């Protein structure tokens, strides 16, 4: 079972806000930068890719067949 996508937002004692995505693979994490900036009324100062950036979401296909056995 794959990890549910989530974003962890941390507010430090000095008021600095950081956010990290989990379960979002490839460039999908970048879609959330503008959303977080709007929600937090903030501007991105520094960003970096996590290990998930290079991963690919696994797609599992299950096929069901009726087999006539004689």
RAQUI-V37745 format. One record per residue. N is the residue number from 0. RES is the residue in three letters. PHI is phi as a letter, one per 20 degrees, with the letter a starting at -180 (999 if undefined). OMEGA is omega as a letter, one per 30 degrees, with the letter a starting at -180 (999 if undefined). D_CENTER is the distance of its C-alpha to the mean C-alpha in whole Angstrom. Layout:
n=N res=RES phi=PHI omega=OMEGA d_center=D_CENTER
n=N res=RES phi=PHI omega=OMEGA d_center=D_CENTER
This chain:
n=0 res=UNK phi=999 omega=a d_center=15
n=1 res=UNK phi=e omega=a d_center=11
n=2 res=UNK phi=f omega=l d_center=9
n=3 res=UNK phi=f omega=l d_center=8
n=4 res=UNK phi=g omega=l d_center=5
n=5 res=UNK phi=b omega=l d_center=6
n=6 res=UNK phi=c omega=l d_center=7
n=7 res=UNK phi=d omega=l d_center=10
n=8 res=UNK phi=d omega=a d_center=13
n=9 res=UNK phi=c omega=l d_center=16
n=10 res=UNK phi=d omega=a d_center=19
n=11 res=UNK phi=f omega=a d_center=22
n=12 res=UNK phi=g omega=l d_center=25
n=13 res=UNK phi=e omega=l d_center=26
n=14 res=UNK phi=n omega=l d_center=24
n=15 res=UNK phi=f omega=a d_center=21
n=16 res=UNK phi=d omega=l d_center=18
n=17 res=UNK phi=c omega=a d_center=15
n=18 res=UNK phi=c omega=l d_center=11
n=19 res=UNK phi=c omega=l d_center=8
n=20 res=UNK phi=e omega=l d_center=5
n=21 res=UNK phi=c omega=l d_center=4
n=22 res=UNK phi=m omega=l d_center=4
n=23 res=UNK phi=d omega=a d_center=2
n=24 res=UNK phi=d omega=l d_center=6
n=25 res=UNK phi=m omega=a d_center=9
n=26 res=UNK phi=f omega=a d_center=9
n=27 res=UNK phi=g omega=a d_center=7
n=28 res=UNK phi=f omega=a d_center=5
n=29 res=UNK phi=f omega=l d_center=9
n=30 res=UNK phi=f omega=a d_center=10
n=31 res=UNK phi=e omega=a d_center=9
n=32 res=UNK phi=f omega=a d_center=11
n=33 res=UNK phi=f omega=l d_center=14
n=34 res=UNK phi=f omega=l d_center=13
n=35 res=UNK phi=f omega=l d_center=13
n=36 res=UNK phi=g omega=l d_center=16
n=37 res=UNK phi=f omega=a d_center=18
n=38 res=UNK phi=f omega=a d_center=17
n=39 res=UNK phi=e omega=a d_center=18
n=40 res=UNK phi=l omega=a d_center=21
n=41 res=UNK phi=c omega=l d_center=20
n=42 res=UNK phi=c omega=l d_center=20
n=43 res=UNK phi=f omega=l d_center=17
n=44 res=UNK phi=d omega=a d_center=20
n=45 res=UNK phi=b omega=l d_center=18
n=46 res=UNK phi=b omega=l d_center=14
n=47 res=UNK phi=b omega=l d_center=13
n=48 res=UNK phi=f omega=l d_center=11
n=49 res=UNK phi=e omega=l d_center=10
n=50 res=UNK phi=f omega=l d_center=11
n=51 res=UNK phi=f omega=a d_center=8
n=52 res=UNK phi=g omega=a d_center=9
n=53 res=UNK phi=e omega=a d_center=12
n=54 res=UNK phi=e omega=l d_center=11
n=55 res=UNK phi=d omega=l d_center=11
n=56 res=UNK phi=f omega=l d_center=10
n=57 res=UNK phi=f omega=l d_center=14
n=58 res=UNK phi=d omega=a d_center=16
n=59 res=UNK phi=d omega=l d_center=18
n=60 res=UNK phi=d omega=l d_center=22
n=61 res=UNK phi=c omega=a d_center=24
n=62 res=UNK phi=d omega=a d_center=28
n=63 res=UNK phi=d omega=a d_center=31
n=64 res=UNK phi=c omega=l d_center=34
n=65 res=UNK phi=e omega=a d_center=38
n=66 res=UNK phi=d omega=l d_center=40
n=67 res=UNK phi=e omega=a d_center=44
n=68 res=UNK phi=d omega=a d_center=46
n=69 res=UNK phi=e omega=999 d_center=49
